[in-house]
Amino acid sequence: MNQKDRGRKQIQDSTFLGLLDDRSPALQQCLGFPQGNMELGVWNSPIGFRGYCQGELQSPILLGFRNTWEYFRILLMIQQEYSQIQWWFQTRSAVLQICTGAVLIPYPTTFAATSPSHLKSFLRQIEDLNSQKKEESSNKRSPFELILNQLRRKKSVVERRQRVSVSRFFKSSDNNDKAAKNEVVTKESERNDADKEGNEEDEMSSVDGELCSVAGWGRVKHFLQKLGKKADRQHLTLGSCGLTATDLLELASLLAFLPELQELDLSWNDFIGGALKALTVHLQHVSHLKNLKLSNCRLTAEDVTALGEALGFIPHLEELELSWNSYLGGNLSCFTHYFQPGCKITALHLVDLGLTAADAKALGESLKVLPNLELLDLSVNKHFADGLCDFAPQLNHTTRLKVLKMHLCGLRQDSIHILGEVFNFLTCLETLDLSCNKELAGSFKDGASHLASLKKLQSLDLHLCCLNQEDMEALTQVIPLLSELEILDLSANKNIGGCAEQMFSRLRFLPKLKRVLLNSCGISEDAYHSLVSLMNLVNLKQLDLTYNDTVEDEGWDHFFKNANTLKDLTELDISLRPSTRRDCTPWFSSLKTFLTGTSALRELGLHRWLLSGLQSASLETISKSHNIKVHFDFSEPAQKEQHVSVDVA
């Protein structure tokens, strides 16, 4: 047996030749270790000098060395795996290093261990470096150490404490006291590591959050750029953007990067109907949302059900717009029964939803948990009055209500009496809109007295309610009691012209009145003489007298001669109906005197009044010198078929 065969037999007798990391002996490159005569476990071979390990380490003592070697080899692999994030740390002036616990060893590092004594010395050097590093920079953390700790945090603290230190394989039997002392120090070090682990996890979480936030905000800006919108962290306005269900899915994935969002407007996007649930399940990421607008989105019952289920995610919601979603008629209860006590909603817009009597009842029941409601818009729900008896009594729960709009809700003669019974509870009501309910004719004869309880009412809109003379007589007694009234709209009630004189005479008791709209009211000649009473309204800013073709020229002349007392009047409109043409020559001089004497007027409407060339030039001169915008039709009296619309600013 030659020397080579004897060497092989010796290796077989003393070494287990198994696979090392799924590789056969003599085929694995030894990372981090110089090759040569390793004395134990590696036979002296020329191949060893060319970078290949010739066997597996033997001896129980050197198993510890093998573990150490594996540890550093894994660190090298981690360094390569995370090289893609080096740019991030470089921007923060960080130095990428290979980290082993609290020991920072510059890369590359070469280790040599040719005997157990050399190996023990090497491990002691590691422990010394570890202790020195802890003393010098106990409060410093390498950026790479944060990465390693995130990888380690999957293991529990108990598992880490049970992990056996490599140095236990080299305990000295000559000094048991020192070993015990080292064990105490090791336990204390492990406890310190466990305490620092929480802080490191928080640091890494903040780093991850920052990275995700930066990348997510970039996605948000890219999404908004495609729609021609500017990015805003608090306001997202995507109305009339032609959004589809696919866009809604993408938007839902971006909500996680908008934690500060307060307003979300998706109105007038017809193609997102039926897909709203894809968005509502992500509303938990925008818990500070205060304003949600979903008008005219063709929402279905499934959509509002999903929205109702998500109300718990947005507890700070204050304003909700669901208007012009006609498919919701008969299905409002799918949404309203999700309202919870303490709901913070202050404004609810439900215009043109096709609400039925059942919807009116469901909405009334939900008012019990909406004590903060300040605005309720139910306009253009023609069948809502069918359930008014179930809805109106519940208004006594909304004592903070300031705006109630029931324009075109199919109100009937008994509706004013039903609503009037709860007016005593609506002490904060400032705006009441009952317009375009033509069946209200005659209802104010007995119901007008209820309006007197609305002490803070500032705006009363009764236009196009087909009011008759009896209604006007009752309103004439009540309206002057509304001392806070600023806006009064009685337009398009053609039958009140005969009794308007008494109304005008009593408007002087409303010192805060700013806007009076009386267009198309069939005001008589006598009533126009009583318009002089309006001259006592020093705060009046807008006066609309359009489409009152029954007034003779003497009436207009009398009006403009006394109009100079309206010092704050900014807008005046006396235009005629489109089918009417009249000459303004009889009172044009009074008009000029009024225009030259006023300082606040900014807009004057004279449509369909015929002016000569000289008169139009005179108006143009006055408008330029007094900064008044005049709207009139230019035409010579002899050429009534030629009308040119001219706006002089």
Number of C-alpha atoms within 10 A of each C-alpha: 6 6 8 10 10 11 14 11 12 13 19 11 10 12 17 14 15 12 12 14 9 8 11 15 17 17 13 17 16 16 17 15 15 17 22 19 15 18 11 18 20 20 20 16 14 12 14 20 13 12 18 20 26 22 21 20 20 17 13 10 13 18 14 18 21 15 12 14 16 14 12 17 15 11 15 17 10 15 19 10 10 11 10 9 10 15 11 12 14 11 8 9 9 14 12 17 16 22 23 16 11 20 17 15 13 10 12 9 10 9 12 13 16 13 13 14 11 12 19 17 13 16 17 13 12 15 15 13 16 16 14 14 15 14 10 9 10 11 8 10 12 16 18 21 20 20 16 17 17 17 10 14 14 8 10 10 17 9 9 14 15 8 9 10 11 14 15 12 15 15 13 11 9 8 9 11 11 13 15 11 11 15 14 12 12 14 13 12 12 15 14 11 17 17 12 14 18 13 11 20 17 14 14 18 14 12 13 11 12 12 12 14 15 11 12 18 18 13 17 21 15 15 18 17 12 9 13 11 15 15 17 15 14 16 17 19 18 19 18 14 15 15 20 15 16 13 14 19 17 16 19 19 17 17 19 18 20 21 16 17 20 20 20 19 18 24 25 21 20 18 18 25 21 16 19 23 21 20 20 19 15 19 22 18 20 22 20 20 24 20 19 19 21 24 24 25 26 22 24 18 19 18 23 23 20 19 21 19 18 19 20 17 20 17 18 18 22 20 20 18 20 23 25 22 22 19 18 27 19 18 21 24 22 20 22 19 16 16 19 15 12 12 18 20 22 20 21 18 21 23 25 24 26 22 28 21 19 19 25 24 21 22 20 21 20 20 20 17 18 21 20 19 23 22 21 18 19 23 24 23 21 20 18 25 23 20 18 19 16 18 24 20 16 17 20 18 21 21 20 19 24 22 21 19 20 24 23 23 26 21 25 17 18 17 20 19 18 16 19 22 15 19 21 17 18 24 18 19 23 21 21 20 19 24 24 22 22 20 17 24 19 20 21 24 18 15 21 21 16 18 22 20 19 23 18 18 24 21 21 21 20 23 25 23 23 23 24 21 18 17 20 25 18 18 19 20 15 16 22 18 17 21 18 18 23 20 19 20 20 23 25 21 22 20 17 26 24 18 19 24 20 15 22 18 16 16 20 17 15 20 17 18 24 20 20 20 20 25 24 25 25 23 24 20 18 15 21 21 16 17 21 19 17 22 19 16 22 17 18 23 19 20 19 20 22 21 22 21 19 15 16 12 17 13 18 20 17 16 21 19 17 16 21 18 17 20 18 18 25 18 19 19 20 20 22 22 15 9 6 12 16 14 17 20 16 12 18 18 15 18 20 16 14 19 22 13 15 18 17 17 22 18 19 20 21 18 22 24 21 24 23 17 13 10 19 19 13 12 22 18 13 19 20 13 11 17 16 22 20 22 19 23 20 23 22 18 18 9 10 14 9 11 14 10 12 14 13 19 16
